[in-house]
């Protein structure tokens, strides 16, 4: 009996932590959210969230997006700064400047950006440092 109440409260918290900007809605200005965002409308301005941002096929962002993870089916134009993964579906169209941790791109997506991946330089240096010198008489690949 008590566990059902906890589940209902947890589900309500999860649902309330997701914000939806519906198709036909246009927001001009800065938007800050502590929860996840689903965008099917248009945002012109700065968007900041530690949550996941999902941009549907009809969604569009013009401006700056700072966040963790983003999943695009729609359009983006501006500066995108993610600490996690950017996922682009085949219908996605992204232009501008991008800084991210990881990138996933489906064939057909448009990705016309200046892109910097965080952590890539550290990985290359650490791999080179771990490499042991070859011993005389051993072949290297």
DSSP file (Angstrom, degrees, kcal/mol; ACC not computed):
  #  RESIDUE AA STRUCTURE BP1 BP2  ACC     N-H-->O    O-->H-N    N-H-->O    O-->H-N    TCO  KAPPA ALPHA  PHI   PSI    X-CA   Y-CA   Z-CA
    1    1 A X     >        0   0    0      0, 0.0     4,-1.1     0, 0.0     3,-0.1   0.000 360.0 360.0 360.0 -48.3    0.0    0.0    0.0
    2    2 A X  H  >  +     0   0    0      1,-0.2     4,-1.7     2,-0.2     5,-0.1   0.859 360.0  58.8 -70.6 -33.7    2.7    2.5    1.0
    3    3 A X  H  > S+     0   0    0      1,-0.2     4,-2.3     2,-0.2    -1,-0.2   0.838 100.1  57.7 -66.0 -31.2    5.0    1.5   -1.9
    4    4 A X  H  > S+     0   0    0      1,-0.2     4,-2.4     2,-0.2    -1,-0.2   0.902 104.8  51.2 -63.1 -40.7    2.2    2.4   -4.4
    5    5 A X  H  X S+     0   0    0     -4,-1.1     4,-2.3     2,-0.2    -2,-0.2   0.903 109.5  49.7 -63.6 -40.9    2.2    5.9   -3.0
    6    6 A X  H  X S+     0   0    0     -4,-1.7     4,-2.7     2,-0.2    -1,-0.2   0.913 110.8  49.9 -63.7 -42.4    5.9    6.2   -3.4
    7    7 A X  H  X S+     0   0    0     -4,-2.3     4,-2.7     2,-0.2     5,-0.2   0.918 110.2  50.3 -63.1 -42.5    5.7    5.0   -7.0
    8    8 A X  H  X S+     0   0    0     -4,-2.4     4,-2.3     1,-0.2    -1,-0.2   0.913 112.3  47.2 -61.5 -42.7    3.0    7.5   -7.8
    9    9 A X  H  X S+     0   0    0     -4,-2.3     4,-2.2     2,-0.2    -2,-0.2   0.909 112.3  49.3 -65.9 -41.6    5.1   10.3   -6.4
   10   10 A X  H  X S+     0   0    0     -4,-2.7     4,-2.3     2,-0.2    -2,-0.2   0.913 112.1  48.6 -64.2 -42.5    8.2    9.2   -8.2
   11   11 A X  H  X S+     0   0    0     -4,-2.7     4,-2.5     1,-0.2    -1,-0.2   0.902 110.9  50.7 -63.5 -40.8    6.3    9.0  -11.5
   12   12 A X  H  X S+     0   0    0     -4,-2.3     4,-2.5    -5,-0.2    -1,-0.2   0.892 110.2  49.9 -63.9 -39.4    4.8   12.5  -10.9
   13   13 A X  H  X S+     0   0    0     -4,-2.2     4,-1.1     2,-0.2    -2,-0.2   0.907 111.7  48.3 -65.3 -41.2    8.3   13.9  -10.2
   14   14 A X  H  < S+     0   0    0     -4,-2.3     3,-0.3     2,-0.2     4,-0.2   0.914 113.8  46.3 -65.1 -42.6    9.6   12.3  -13.5
   15   15 A X  H >< S+     0   0    0     -4,-2.5     3,-1.4     1,-0.2    -2,-0.2   0.914 112.2  50.3 -66.5 -42.2    6.7   13.6  -15.5
   16   16 A X  H 3< S+     0   0    0     -4,-2.5    -1,-0.2     1,-0.3    -2,-0.2   0.694 100.9  64.1 -71.5 -17.5    6.9   17.1  -14.0
   17   17 A X  T 3< S+     0   0    0     -4,-1.1    19,-1.2    -3,-0.3     2,-0.5   0.482  89.3  81.0 -85.8  -0.5   10.7   17.3  -14.7
   18   18 A X  E <   -a   36   0A   0     -3,-1.4     2,-0.4    -4,-0.2    19,-0.2  -0.924  66.0-160.1-107.9 127.2   10.1   17.2  -18.5
   19   19 A X  E     -a   37   0A   0     17,-3.0    19,-2.9    -2,-0.5     2,-0.5  -0.846   3.5-157.8-104.7 139.6    9.1   20.4  -20.2
   20   20 A X  E     -a   38   0A   0     -2,-0.4     2,-0.7    17,-0.2    19,-0.2  -0.972  10.3-165.1-122.4 127.4    7.4   20.3  -23.6
   21   21 A X  E     -a   39   0A   0     17,-3.0    19,-3.6    -2,-0.5    20,-1.2  -0.931  30.2-143.0-108.2 106.5    7.4   23.2  -26.1
   22   22 A X    >   -     0   0    0     -2,-0.7     3,-2.1    18,-0.2    20,-0.2  -0.154  24.1 -83.6 -74.4 160.5    4.7   22.2  -28.5
   23   23 A X  T 3  S+     0   0    0      1,-0.3    18,-0.2    18,-0.2    -1,-0.2  -0.393 119.2  31.9 -58.2 133.3    4.5   22.7  -32.3
   24   24 A X  T 3  S+     0   0    0      1,-0.3     2,-0.4    16,-0.3    -1,-0.3   0.279  93.5 114.7  96.2  -9.7    3.2   26.2  -33.0
   25   25 A X    <   -     0   0    0     -3,-2.1    17,-2.8    -4,-0.0     2,-0.4  -0.802  44.4-170.4 -95.7 134.4    4.8   27.7  -29.9
   26   26 A X  E     -f   42   0B   0     -2,-0.4     2,-0.5    15,-0.2    17,-0.2  -0.991   2.8-168.7-126.6 126.6    7.6   30.2  -30.3
   27   27 A X  E     -f   43   0B   0     15,-2.7    17,-3.0    -2,-0.4     2,-0.5  -0.964   0.7-168.8-115.4 126.5    9.8   31.4  -27.4
   28   28 A X  E     +f   44   0B   0     -2,-0.5     2,-0.3    15,-0.2    17,-0.2  -0.967  55.1  31.9-115.6 118.2   12.1   34.4  -27.9
   29   29 A X  S    S-     0   0    0     15,-2.7     2,-0.3    -2,-0.5    17,-0.1  -0.878  98.7 -29.3 135.3-168.3   14.5   35.0  -25.0
   30   30 A X        -     0   0    0     -2,-0.3     2,-0.4    15,-0.2    17,-0.2  -0.646  48.8-167.1 -88.7 140.6   16.5   33.0  -22.5
   31   31 A X  E     -g   47   0B   0     15,-3.3    17,-2.5    -2,-0.3     2,-0.4  -0.990   5.4-177.5-131.4 123.5   15.2   29.7  -21.2
   32   32 A X  E     +g   48   0B   0     -2,-0.4     2,-0.4    15,-0.2    17,-0.2  -0.982   9.0 173.3-121.9 130.0   16.7   27.9  -18.1
   33   33 A X  E     -g   49   0B   0     15,-2.4    17,-0.6    -2,-0.4    18,-0.4  -0.994  31.2-158.6-138.3 143.1   15.4   24.5  -17.0
   34   34 A X  S    S+     0   0    0     -2,-0.4     2,-0.1    15,-0.2    -1,-0.1   0.582  81.6  56.0 -90.3 -13.1   16.4   22.0  -14.4
   35   35 A X  S    S-     0   0    0      1,-0.2    16,-0.5   -19,-0.1   -17,-0.2  -0.402  99.1 -69.9-109.6-174.4   14.6   19.2  -16.2
   36   36 A X  E     -a   18   0A   0    -19,-1.2   -17,-3.0    -2,-0.1     2,-0.4  -0.364  45.6-144.4 -73.5 156.6   14.6   17.5  -19.6
   37   37 A X  E     -ab  19  53A   0     15,-2.7    17,-2.8   -19,-0.2     2,-0.5  -0.980  13.8-166.6-128.0 138.3   13.1   19.4  -22.6
   38   38 A X  E     -ab  20  54A   0    -19,-2.9   -17,-3.0    -2,-0.4     2,-0.6  -0.994  16.0-166.0-118.4 122.3   11.2   18.3  -25.6
   39   39 A X  E     +ab  21  55A   0     15,-3.3    17,-2.3    -2,-0.5    20,-0.3  -0.933  31.6 148.5-118.5 114.6   11.0   20.9  -28.3
   40   40 A X  S    S+     0   0    0    -19,-3.6   -16,-0.3    -2,-0.6   -18,-0.2   0.408  71.7  54.5-114.0  -7.0    8.6   20.7  -31.2
   41   41 A X  S    S-     0   0    0    -20,-1.2    19,-2.2   -18,-0.2     2,-0.4   0.028  98.3 -75.1-101.5-148.0    8.2   24.5  -31.5
   42   42 A X  E     -fh  26  60B   0    -17,-2.8   -15,-2.7   -20,-0.2     2,-0.4  -0.957  31.8-170.2-124.6 136.1   10.8   27.2  -32.0
   43   43 A X  E     -fh  27  61B   0     17,-2.4    19,-2.9    -2,-0.4     2,-0.6  -0.994   1.0-174.6-123.6 126.1   13.2   28.8  -29.5
   44   44 A X  E     +fh  28  62B   0    -17,-3.0   -15,-2.7    -2,-0.4     2,-0.3  -0.944  58.5  30.3-118.7 107.2   15.2   31.9  -30.4
   45   45 A X  E    S- h   0  63B   0     17,-2.2    19,-1.5    -2,-0.6     2,-0.4  -0.993 100.8 -25.2 148.3-154.3   17.7   32.7  -27.7
   46   46 A X  E     - h   0  64B   0     -2,-0.3   -15,-3.3    17,-0.2     2,-0.4  -0.831  48.5-169.4-103.1 132.7   19.8   31.0  -25.0
   47   47 A X  E     +gh  31  65B   0     17,-3.2    19,-2.7    -2,-0.4     2,-0.4  -0.981   6.2 178.4-123.9 129.5   18.8   27.6  -23.6
   48   48 A X  E     +gh  32  66B   0    -17,-2.5   -15,-2.4    -2,-0.4     2,-0.3  -0.993  13.2 143.4-136.0 128.3   20.5   26.1  -20.6
   49   49 A X  E     -g   33   0B   0     17,-2.2    19,-0.4    -2,-0.4   -15,-0.2  -0.962  43.9-146.0-158.9 143.0   19.7   22.8  -18.9
   50   50 A X  S    S+     0   0    0    -17,-0.6   -16,-0.1    -2,-0.3   -14,-0.1   0.554  84.9  80.2 -82.3  -6.9   21.5   19.9  -17.2
   51   51 A X  S    S-     0   0    0    -16,-0.5    17,-1.1   -18,-0.4    18,-0.6  -0.120  95.4 -75.7 -87.8-173.0   18.9   17.6  -18.6
   52   52 A X  E     - c   0  69A   0     16,-0.1   -15,-2.7    15,-0.1     2,-0.5  -0.657  38.2-149.5 -87.1 140.4   18.4   16.0  -22.0
   53   53 A X  E     -bc  37  70A   0     16,-2.2    18,-2.7    -2,-0.3     2,-0.5  -0.954  10.6-170.8-112.5 125.5   17.1   18.1  -24.9
   54   54 A X  E     -bc  38  71A   0    -17,-2.8   -15,-3.3    -2,-0.5     2,-0.6  -0.974   4.1-164.4-116.2 124.2   15.1   16.4  -27.6
   55   55 A X  E     -bc  39  72A   0     16,-2.9    18,-2.7    -2,-0.5    19,-1.1  -0.934  15.2-148.0-110.6 112.3   14.3   18.5  -30.7
   56   56 A X    >   -     0   0    0    -17,-2.3     3,-1.6    -2,-0.6    19,-0.2  -0.065  34.8 -88.5 -71.0 175.8   11.5   16.9  -32.7
   57   57 A X  T 3  S+     0   0    0      1,-0.3    -1,-0.1    17,-0.1   -17,-0.1   0.825 130.9  42.3 -57.3 -35.1   11.1   17.0  -36.5
   58   58 A X  T 3  S+     0   0    0     16,-0.1    -1,-0.3   -19,-0.0   -18,-0.1   0.478  97.2 106.8 -89.9  -2.4    9.1   20.3  -36.3
   59   59 A X    <   -     0   0    0     -3,-1.6    16,-2.4   -20,-0.3     2,-0.3  -0.423  44.6-177.9 -81.5 151.7   11.4   21.7  -33.6
   60   60 A X  E     -hi  42  75B   0    -19,-2.2   -17,-2.4    14,-0.2     2,-0.4  -0.984  12.4-167.3-150.3 136.5   14.0   24.5  -34.1
   61   61 A X  E     -hi  43  76B   0     14,-1.7    16,-2.3    -2,-0.3     2,-0.5  -0.994   4.0-177.1-123.8 127.3   16.5   26.3  -32.0
   62   62 A X  E     +hi  44  77B   0    -19,-2.9   -17,-2.2    -2,-0.4     2,-0.4  -0.967  60.6  24.2-120.1 111.6   18.3   29.5  -33.1
   63   63 A X  E    S-hi  45  78B   0     14,-2.4    16,-2.0    -2,-0.5     2,-0.4  -0.992 103.2 -18.9 144.3-135.5   20.8   30.6  -30.5
   64   64 A X  E     -hi  46  79B   0    -19,-1.5   -17,-3.2    -2,-0.4     2,-0.5  -0.938  43.8-169.3-119.6 134.8   22.9   29.0  -27.8
   65   65 A X  E     -hi  47  80B   0     14,-2.5    16,-3.2    -2,-0.4     2,-0.5  -0.982   4.4-178.6-124.7 120.3   22.3   25.6  -26.2
   66   66 A X  E     +hi  48  81B   0    -19,-2.7   -17,-2.2    -2,-0.5     2,-0.3  -0.979  33.6 106.2-115.8 122.7   24.2   24.6  -23.1
   67   67 A X  E     - i   0  82B   0     14,-2.3    16,-1.7    -2,-0.5    17,-0.2  -0.896  68.6 -95.1-168.0-163.7   23.5   21.1  -21.7
   68   68 A X  S    S+     0   0    0    -17,-1.1    16,-2.6     1,-0.4     2,-0.3   0.877  94.5   5.1 -99.4 -64.7   24.4   17.5  -21.2
   69   69 A X  E     -c   52   0A   0    -18,-0.6   -16,-2.2    15,-0.2    -1,-0.4  -0.934  60.3-170.5-126.1 148.4   22.9   15.4  -24.0
   70   70 A X  E     -cd  53  86A   0     15,-2.3    17,-2.8    -2,-0.3     2,-0.5  -0.999   8.8-163.9-140.8 142.9   20.8   16.4  -27.1
   71   71 A X  E     -cd  54  87A   0    -18,-2.7   -16,-2.9    -2,-0.3     2,-0.5  -0.978  17.6-163.3-127.6 113.3   18.9   14.4  -29.6
   72   72 A X  E     +cd  55  88A   0     15,-3.2    17,-2.8    -2,-0.5    20,-0.3  -0.870  37.1 146.6-110.7 129.0   18.0   16.2  -32.8
   73   73 A X  S    S+     0   0    0    -18,-2.7   -17,-0.2    -2,-0.5    -1,-0.2   0.429  79.1  46.3-115.9 -19.6   15.4   15.4  -35.5
   74   74 A X  S    S-     0   0    0    -19,-1.1    19,-2.2     1,-0.1     2,-0.3   0.175  99.3 -57.8-100.8-143.7   14.8   19.0  -36.2
   75   75 A X  E     -ij  60  93B   0    -16,-2.4   -14,-1.7   -19,-0.2     2,-0.3  -0.789  35.6-178.3-115.6 149.3   16.9   22.1  -36.8
   76   76 A X  E     +ij  61  94B   0     17,-2.5    19,-2.0    -2,-0.3     2,-0.4  -0.994   2.5 176.6-141.6 137.5   19.6   24.0  -34.9
   77   77 A X  E     +ij  62  95B   0    -16,-2.3   -14,-2.4    -2,-0.3     2,-0.4  -0.944  52.0  30.3-141.5 119.4   21.5   27.1  -35.8
   78   78 A X  E    S-ij  63  96B   0     17,-1.9    19,-2.3    -2,-0.4     2,-0.5  -0.999  99.3 -17.2 143.3-142.9   24.0   28.7  -33.4
   79   79 A X  E     -ij  64  97B   0    -16,-2.0   -14,-2.5    -2,-0.4     2,-0.5  -0.921  51.4-169.8-111.5 125.1   26.4   27.6  -30.7
   80   80 A X  E     -ij  65  98B   0     17,-3.1    19,-2.7    -2,-0.5     2,-0.5  -0.962   5.2-179.7-118.1 122.4   25.9   24.2  -29.1
   81   81 A X  E     +ij  66  99B   0    -16,-3.2   -14,-2.3    -2,-0.5     2,-0.4  -0.939  10.2 168.0-127.9 107.7   27.9   23.2  -26.0
   82   82 A X  E     -i   67   0B   0     17,-3.1   -14,-0.3    -2,-0.5   -13,-0.1  -0.954  30.4-161.6-123.5 138.2   27.3   19.7  -24.6
   83   83 A X  S    S+     0   0    0    -16,-1.7   -15,-0.2    -2,-0.4   -14,-0.1   0.655  85.6  30.4 -85.9 -17.2   29.2   17.8  -22.0
   84   84 A X  S    S-     0   0    0    -16,-2.6    18,-2.0   -17,-0.2    17,-1.9   0.238 108.4 -28.5-111.1-128.7   27.7   14.5  -23.2
   85   85 A X  E     - e   0 102A   0     16,-0.2   -15,-2.3    15,-0.1     2,-0.5  -0.778  35.7-155.1-106.7 138.0   26.4   13.1  -26.5
   86   86 A X  E     -de  70 103A   0     16,-2.3    18,-2.8    -2,-0.4     2,-0.5  -0.956  16.3-166.6-104.6 121.3   24.9   14.8  -29.5
   87   87 A X  E     -de  71 104A   0    -17,-2.8   -15,-3.2    -2,-0.5     2,-0.5  -0.947   1.5-166.7-113.2 125.0   22.6   12.4  -31.5
   88   88 A X  E     -de  72 105A   0     16,-3.0    18,-2.4    -2,-0.5    21,-0.2  -0.948   5.5-155.6-114.6 120.0   21.6   13.4  -35.0
   89   89 A X    >   -     0   0    0    -17,-2.8     3,-2.0    -2,-0.5    19,-0.0  -0.387  39.9 -94.1 -82.3 169.4   18.8   11.5  -36.7
   90   90 A X  T 3  S+     0   0    0      1,-0.3   -17,-0.1    19,-0.1    -1,-0.1   0.753 125.4  52.3 -59.9 -26.3   18.5   11.5  -40.5
   91   91 A X  T 3  S+     0   0    0    -19,-0.1    -1,-0.3    18,-0.1   -18,-0.2   0.488  85.8 116.3 -87.8  -3.1   16.1   14.5  -40.6
   92   92 A X    <   -     0   0    0     -3,-2.0    18,-2.6   -20,-0.3     2,-0.4  -0.332  43.8-168.9 -71.1 146.9   18.4   16.7  -38.4
   93   93 A X  E     +jk  75 110B   0    -19,-2.2   -17,-2.5    16,-0.2     2,-0.4  -0.917  11.3 176.1-137.5 108.0   19.9   19.9  -39.7
   94   94 A X  E     +jk  76 111B   0     16,-2.7    18,-2.3    -2,-0.4     2,-0.3  -0.958   2.3 170.6-122.3 129.3   22.6   21.5  -37.5
   95   95 A X  E     +jk  77 112B   0    -19,-2.0   -17,-1.9    -2,-0.4     2,-0.4  -0.982  39.7  37.1-134.3 145.3   24.7   24.6  -38.4
   96   96 A X  E    S-jk  78 113B   0     16,-1.5    18,-2.0    -2,-0.3     2,-0.4  -0.955  94.7 -20.3 129.3-138.7   27.1   26.7  -36.3
   97   97 A X  E     -jk  79 114B   0    -19,-2.3   -17,-3.1    -2,-0.4     2,-0.4  -0.964  56.2-170.5-119.7 127.7   29.7   26.0  -33.7
   98   98 A X  E     +jk  80 115B   0     16,-3.2    18,-2.5    -2,-0.4     2,-0.4  -0.971  14.5 178.8-127.7 132.0   29.6   22.7  -31.7
   99   99 A X  E     +jk  81 116B   0    -19,-2.7   -17,-3.1    -2,-0.4     2,-0.3  -0.999  28.7 147.2-125.3 124.9   31.6   21.6  -28.6
  100  100 A X  E     - k   0 117B   0     16,-2.3    18,-3.5    -2,-0.4   -17,-0.2  -0.930  52.3-128.3-152.7 171.6   30.6   18.1  -27.3
  101  101 A X  S    S+     0   0    0    -17,-1.9     2,-0.3     1,-0.3   -16,-0.2   0.886  91.0   4.1 -90.4 -50.1   31.8   14.9  -25.7
  102  102 A X  E     -e   85   0A   0    -18,-2.0   -16,-2.3    15,-0.1     2,-0.4  -0.943  63.1-149.2-137.9 157.4   30.5   12.3  -28.2
  103  103 A X  E     -e   86   0A   0     -2,-0.3     2,-0.4   -18,-0.2   -16,-0.2  -0.994   9.8-177.4-134.3 130.6   28.7   12.4  -31.5
  104  104 A X  E     -e   87   0A   0    -18,-2.8   -16,-3.0    -2,-0.4     2,-0.4  -0.996  12.7-178.7-124.4 124.7   26.2   10.0  -33.1
  105  105 A X  E     -e   88   0A   0     -2,-0.4     2,-0.3   -18,-0.2   -16,-0.2  -0.985  16.2-149.9-130.7 127.4   25.1   10.7  -36.7
  106  106 A X    >   -     0   0    0    -18,-2.4     3,-1.8    -2,-0.4   -14,-0.1  -0.652  41.2 -91.2 -85.7 148.9   22.6    8.8  -38.9
  107  107 A X  T 3  S+     0   0    0     -2,-0.3    -1,-0.1     1,-0.2     3,-0.1  -0.347 113.3  35.4 -57.5 137.7   23.1    8.9  -42.6
  108  108 A X  T 3  S+     0   0    0      1,-0.4    -1,-0.2   -17,-0.1     2,-0.1   0.132  84.3 127.2 103.5 -19.2   21.2   11.8  -44.2
  109  109 A X    <   -     0   0    0     -3,-1.8     2,-0.5   -21,-0.2    -1,-0.4  -0.418  57.7-130.4 -71.2 147.0   21.7   14.3  -41.3
  110  110 A X  E     +k   93   0B   0    -18,-2.6   -16,-2.7    -3,-0.1     2,-0.3  -0.887  29.3 173.0-100.0 124.8   23.1   17.7  -42.2
  111  111 A X  E     +k   94   0B   0     -2,-0.5     2,-0.9   -18,-0.2   -16,-0.2  -0.718   7.3 162.3-135.9  80.4   26.0   18.7  -40.0
  112  112 A X  E     +k   95   0B   0    -18,-2.3   -16,-1.5    -2,-0.3     2,-0.3  -0.765  36.9 117.7-103.2  85.5   27.6   21.9  -41.2
  113  113 A X  E    S-k   96   0B   0     -2,-0.9     2,-0.6   -18,-0.2   -16,-0.2  -0.882  71.6-111.0-142.4 167.7   29.6   23.0  -38.2
  114  114 A X  E     -k   97   0B   0    -18,-2.0   -16,-3.2    -2,-0.3     2,-0.4  -0.963  50.8-163.4 -97.4 118.6   32.9   23.8  -36.6
  115  115 A X  E     -k   98   0B   0     -2,-0.6     2,-0.4   -18,-0.2   -16,-0.2  -0.899  22.0-178.6-119.7 134.6   33.2   20.9  -34.2
  116  116 A X  E     -k   99   0B   0    -18,-2.5   -16,-2.3    -2,-0.4     2,-0.5  -0.998  15.9-150.3-126.1 130.1   35.4   20.4  -31.1
  117  117 A X  E >   -k  100   0B   0     -2,-0.4     3,-0.9   -18,-0.2     4,-0.4  -0.885  16.9-131.1-103.4 126.2   35.2   17.2  -29.1
  118  118 A X  T 3  S+     0   0    0    -18,-3.5   -19,-0.0    -2,-0.5    -2,-0.0  -0.478  87.1  14.3 -71.7 141.1   36.0   17.4  -25.4
  119  119 A X  T 3> S+     0   0    0     -2,-0.2     4,-1.9     1,-0.1    -1,-0.2   0.274  90.0 110.8  83.8 -12.3   38.5   14.9  -24.1
  120  120 A X  H <> S+     0   0    0     -3,-0.9     4,-1.8     1,-0.2     5,-0.2   0.893  78.0  49.9 -64.8 -39.9   39.8   13.7  -27.5
  121  121 A X  H  > S+     0   0    0     -4,-0.4     4,-2.3     1,-0.2    -1,-0.2   0.903 108.9  52.2 -66.2 -41.1   43.3   15.3  -27.0
  122  122 A X  H  > S+     0   0    0      1,-0.2     4,-2.5     2,-0.2    -1,-0.2   0.908 108.6  50.9 -61.6 -42.3   43.7   13.7  -23.6
  123  123 A X  H  X S+     0   0    0     -4,-1.9     4,-2.0     2,-0.2    -1,-0.2   0.901 109.9  49.1 -63.5 -41.7   42.9   10.2  -24.9
  124  124 A X  H  X S+     0   0    0     -4,-1.8     4,-2.0     1,-0.2    -1,-0.2   0.938 113.4  46.6 -64.4 -46.3   45.4   10.5  -27.7
  125  125 A X  H  X S+     0   0    0     -4,-2.3     4,-2.0     1,-0.2    -2,-0.2   0.907 112.0  50.0 -63.6 -41.7   48.2   11.7  -25.4
  126  126 A X  H  X S+     0   0    0     -4,-2.5     4,-1.6     1,-0.2    -1,-0.2   0.860 109.6  51.3 -68.9 -33.4   47.4    9.0  -22.8
  127  127 A X  H  X S+     0   0    0     -4,-2.0     4,-0.9    -5,-0.2    -1,-0.2   0.902 110.6  48.9 -67.5 -39.9   47.5    6.2  -25.5
  128  128 A X  H  < S+     0   0    0     -4,-2.0     3,-0.2     1,-0.2    -2,-0.2   0.864 110.0  51.5 -67.1 -35.7   50.9    7.5  -26.7
  129  129 A X  H  < S+     0   0    0     -4,-2.0    -1,-0.2     1,-0.2    -2,-0.2   0.847 108.8  50.6 -70.4 -33.3   52.3    7.5  -23.2
  130  130 A X  H  < S+     0   0    0     -4,-1.6     2,-0.2    -5,-0.2    -1,-0.2   0.691  84.5 108.2 -77.5 -18.3   51.2    3.9  -22.5
  131  131 A X     <  -     0   0    0     -4,-0.9     2,-0.3    -3,-0.2     3,-0.0  -0.419  66.0-140.2 -65.3 124.4   52.8    2.6  -25.7
  132  132 A X        -     0   0    0     -2,-0.2    -1,-0.1     1,-0.1    -2,-0.1  -0.652  22.3-107.5 -86.4 141.4   55.8    0.6  -24.9
  133  133 A X        -     0   0    0     -2,-0.3     2,-0.1     1,-0.1    -1,-0.1  -0.395  40.3-106.9 -65.8 144.0   58.9    1.0  -27.1
  134  134 A X        -     0   0    0      1,-0.1     2,-0.2    -2,-0.1    -1,-0.1  -0.445  31.3-123.1 -73.0 145.5   59.5   -2.0  -29.3
  135  135 A X    >   -     0   0    0     -2,-0.1     3,-2.2     1,-0.1    -1,-0.1  -0.553  38.5 -86.3 -84.8 151.7   62.4   -4.3  -28.4
  136  136 A X  T 3  S+     0   0    0      1,-0.3    -1,-0.1    -2,-0.2     3,-0.1  -0.335 117.1  25.4 -58.0 134.7   65.1   -5.0  -30.9
  137  137 A X  T 3  S+     0   0    0      1,-0.3     2,-0.4    -3,-0.1    -1,-0.3   0.304  96.6 113.6  93.9  -9.7   64.1   -7.9  -33.1
  138  138 A X    <   -     0   0    0     -3,-2.2    -1,-0.3     1,-0.0     2,-0.3  -0.774  63.0-131.4 -96.3 141.6   60.4   -7.4  -32.6
  139  139 A X        -     0   0    0     -2,-0.4     2,-0.4    -3,-0.1    -4,-0.1  -0.643  16.0-143.0 -86.9 146.5   58.2   -6.4  -35.5
  140  140 A X              0   0    0     -2,-0.3    -1,-0.0     1,-0.1     0, 0.0  -0.852 360.0 360.0-108.3 148.5   55.8   -3.5  -35.1
  141  141 A X              0   0    0     -2,-0.4    -1,-0.1     0, 0.0    -2,-0.0   0.453 360.0 360.0 -82.2 360.0   52.3   -3.5  -36.7
